[in-house]
Amino acid sequence: MKAAACLTLAAFSFSAYSNDDAEVGIHAQLKQLVELRLKTINAPNDEERLKADKEFVQFLKVALSSKESFKAPFDTIPQLGDLRSGDGYFRMINWNVPLDDQTHRYRCFIQHYDKKSKAYKVIELEQGYKGLEGELRKVYNQKNWYGALYYKIIPSKTRKVGSKRTYMVLGWDGHDQYSSIKVVDVMIINKKGVRFGEDIFDIGETKVKRFLLEYKSDASVTLRYEKRRNRIVFNQLVPMQSDLEGLSEFYVPVMEFDALVWKKRKWRLVQDVEARMGKNNKEYVDPPSEQKIK
């Protein structure tokens, strides 16, 4: 009871302080969030890690409730992503909590401006599934999100319909100790909330609502968007040995590439494309490394 009371009091204090002096208030909140995130990162076990992360989430909700927070950069918080859509409509705050069994718990908040209410809305994605395995055809929403770290938002290639906005997202999931997953998904924001998955992929006979690459956990696989060529490029994956075919946890990348190319209103699979990996291109790295704290 005492801990809960302290948390409530602290949240109230931050809220009040933000109203008195917005700029100073959000700066103070960010400093506190940095400390709480470090507490999660440095926790010795799952119990302490999840407890610290829960506290971090509560303070983050308070910070995001302030209208000044949308312009504030949250990427000063260590090991946390702050992605913004190219049209300026929304931002995505996303991070992971690594667990002792080498799986991950993922967190994500979507913040966007609602013209009707003239206020910023915050949507929390609640993880309901451990991973993406076998879920190529499922449509997810904010109440049963599969969980991933997103590192790229791609502008929509589809027509806008009313208040519905469509984006492509690229992400990473440290599935378990044996395999990792890269995902290309469709993210739709409308008046009801957020959902993932859409029939705009053409990868052959199998109909899918998202595209997945599963591979050996210690391998590094490229999955990146090339705006100039209007395509998403990725490594071809092969089994380490011929008798391991079909076992994704033993698949590794080769320096040959395939791509999803936007053509005739579909992301279509094109095999054996030419691709060059630039030295300064960091979009396809696996989980984010610890950032410098400003």
ZAMARGU-4260 file (C-alpha; in steps of 0.2 Angstrom, whole numbers, plus 5000, padded with zeros to 4 digits):
<rodrens>
0) 5000/5000/5000 | 5014/5012/5004 | 5023/5009/4988 | 5007/5012/4978 | 5003/5028/4988
5) 5021/5035/4984 | 5019/5031/4966 | 5002/5040/4965 | 5009/5055/4974 | 5024/5056/4963
10) 5013/5055/4947 | 5002/5069/4954 | 5017/5079/4958 | 5023/5078/4940 | 5006/5082/4933
15) 5005/5097/4943 | 5022/5103/4939 | 5019/5101/4921 | 5004/5112/4922 | 5014/5126/4931
20) 5029/5126/4919 | 5027/5115/4904 | 5045/5116/4897 | 5053/5113/4914 | 5041/5100/4918
25) 5044/5089/4903 | 5062/5090/4906 | 5061/5085/4924 | 5050/5070/4918 | 5062/5064/4906
30) 5076/5064/4919 | 5066/5054/4930 | 5061/5042/4916 | 5080/5040/4912 | 5083/5035/4930
35) 5068/5023/4930 | 5074/5015/4914 | 5091/5012/4920 | 5084/5004/4935 | 5075/4992/4924
40) 5091/4988/4914 | 5101/4985/4929 | 5089/4975/4938 | 5097/4958/4944 | 5082/4946/4940
45) 5065/4945/4931 | 5055/4950/4946 | 5064/4966/4950 | 5065/4970/4931 | 5047/4969/4928
50) 5043/4978/4944 | 5054/4992/4939 | 5047/4992/4921 | 5029/4994/4928 | 5035/5009/4938
55) 5043/5016/4922 | 5027/5013/4912 | 5016/5023/4925 | 5028/5038/4924 | 5028/5037/4905
60) 5009/5038/4905 | 5010/5054/4915 | 5023/5062/4904 | 5014/5057/4888 | 4998/5065/4895
65) 5005/5082/4893 | 5003/5091/4876 | 5021/5097/4876 | 5027/5079/4876 | 5024/5076/4858
70) 5038/5088/4853 | 5050/5082/4866 | 5063/5069/4861 | 5061/5053/4871 | 5076/5045/4863
75) 5087/5051/4877 | 5080/5037/4887 | 5092/5022/4886 | 5088/5008/4875 | 5071/5015/4870
80) 5065/5019/4852 | 5056/5035/4848 | 5050/5034/4830 | 5040/5047/4821 | 5030/5045/4805
85) 5035/5055/4790 | 5019/5064/4789 | 5020/5070/4807 | 5004/5062/4812 | 5010/5050/4826
90) 5025/5044/4836 | 5029/5027/4842 | 5038/5024/4859 | 5044/5006/4860 | 5056/4996/4870
95) 5059/4978/4877 | 5062/4970/4893 | 5074/4955/4891 | 5070/4940/4903 | 5081/4927/4910
100) 5075/4913/4899 | 5081/4924/4884 | 5063/4929/4878 | 5058/4947/4879 | 5043/4957/4885
105) 5039/4972/4873 | 5031/4988/4877 | 5024/5001/4865 | 5014/5018/4865 | 5007/5026/4850
110) 5004/5045/4852 | 4995/5055/4839 | 4984/5071/4838 | 4965/5069/4836 | 4958/5084/4827
115) 4940/5081/4833 | 4944/5082/4852 | 4959/5094/4849 | 4970/5083/4860 | 4984/5071/4859
120) 4979/5053/4861 | 4990/5039/4869 | 4987/5021/4864 | 4996/5007/4874 | 4999/4991/4864
125) 4996/4977/4876 | 5006/4961/4872 | 4995/4946/4871 | 5005/4934/4861 | 5023/4928/4864
130) 5028/4928/4846 | 5023/4928/4828 | 5026/4910/4824 | 5011/4903/4814 | 5002/4919/4815
135) 5004/4925/4797 | 4985/4927/4794 | 4980/4935/4811 | 4974/4953/4813 | 4980/4960/4829
140) 4975/4976/4839 | 4981/4986/4854 | 4973/4973/4866 | 4982/4958/4859 | 4998/4964/4851
145) 5011/4951/4847 | 5026/4962/4853 | 5041/4968/4844 | 5054/4982/4843 | 5050/4993/4828
150) 5065/5002/4819 | 5057/5009/4804 | 5040/5017/4799 | 5037/5017/4780 | 5024/5030/4773
155) 5008/5022/4766 | 5006/5017/4748 | 4987/5015/4750 | 4974/5027/4748 | 4968/5036/4763
160) 4950/5032/4768 | 4941/5044/4780 | 4951/5045/4796 | 4960/5029/4793 | 4979/5030/4790
165) 4990/5015/4785 | 5008/5013/4788 | 5021/4999/4785 | 5033/4995/4800 | 5049/4985/4801
170) 5053/4976/4817 | 5063/4964/4827 | 5058/4950/4839 | 5071/4941/4850 | 5059/4926/4849
175) 5069/4914/4861 | 5086/4907/4864 | 5086/4898/4847 | 5079/4910/4834 | 5075/4929/4831
180) 5062/4936/4819 | 5061/4951/4807 | 5044/4957/4803 | 5036/4968/4789 | 5019/4973/4795
185) 5004/4984/4791 | 4999/4996/4804 | 4982/5005/4803 | 4977/5019/4814 | 4958/5024/4814
190) 4945/5031/4826 | 4944/5014/4835 | 4962/5012/4839 | 4977/5003/4831 | 4977/4986/4821
195) 4990/4976/4813 | 4989/4965/4797 | 4982/4968/4780 | 4980/4958/4763 | 4993/4968/4753
200) 5007/4955/4751 | 5010/4944/4736 | 5023/4931/4741 | 5016/4916/4731 | 5002/4904/4734
205) 5002/4907/4753 | 4991/4922/4758 | 4998/4932/4772 | 4994/4948/4782 | 5012/4951/4786
210) 5029/4945/4781 | 5042/4936/4793 | 5060/4931/4792 | 5065/4918/4806 | 5083/4914/4808
215) 5096/4908/4820 | 5096/4919/4836 | 5115/4924/4835 | 5114/4929/4816 | 5112/4946/4809
220) 5099/4948/4795 | 5097/4964/4785 | 5079/4970/4782 | 5078/4988/4776 | 5068/5000/4766
225) 5075/5008/4750 | 5064/5023/4746 | 5072/5027/4730 | 5068/5010/4723 | 5052/5008/4732
230) 5056/4991/4740 | 5061/4982/4756 | 5077/4972/4754 | 5082/4957/4765 | 5095/4943/4765
235) 5090/4926/4758 | 5091/4913/4772 | 5098/4895/4770 | 5099/4881/4783 | 5117/4878/4790
240) 5116/4860/4784 | 5105/4852/4771 | 5097/4840/4784 | 5091/4855/4794 | 5080/4862/4781
245) 5063/4868/4788 | 5070/4871/4805 | 5071/4891/4806 | 5082/4891/4821 | 5096/4884/4810
250) 5094/4896/4796 | 5107/4910/4792 | 5109/4924/4780 | 5119/4923/4764 | 5125/4938/4754
255) 5111/4936/4741 | 5095/4946/4742 | 5077/4946/4739 | 5065/4961/4740 | 5047/4966/4743
260) 5043/4978/4729 | 5027/4989/4728 | 5018/4986/4712 | 5000/4986/4707 | 4995/4990/4725
265) 5004/4975/4733 | 5020/4971/4741 | 5026/4958/4729 | 5041/4946/4732 | 5055/4948/4719
270) 5070/4936/4721 | 5088/4938/4717 | 5089/4957/4717 | 5105/4967/4717 | 5108/4976/4734
275) 5122/4986/4742 | 5124/4988/4761 | 5130/5005/4765 | 5143/5007/4779 | 5132/5020/4787
280) 5116/5011/4786 | 5111/5006/4803 | 5092/5003/4801 | 5094/4984/4800 | 5103/4981/4816
285) 5095/4969/4829 | 5090/4976/4846 | 5095/4994/4849 | 5112/4997/4859 | 5112/5008/4874
290) 5111/5026/4869 | 5121/5041/4876 | 5111/5050/4889 | 5110/5068/4886
</rodrens>
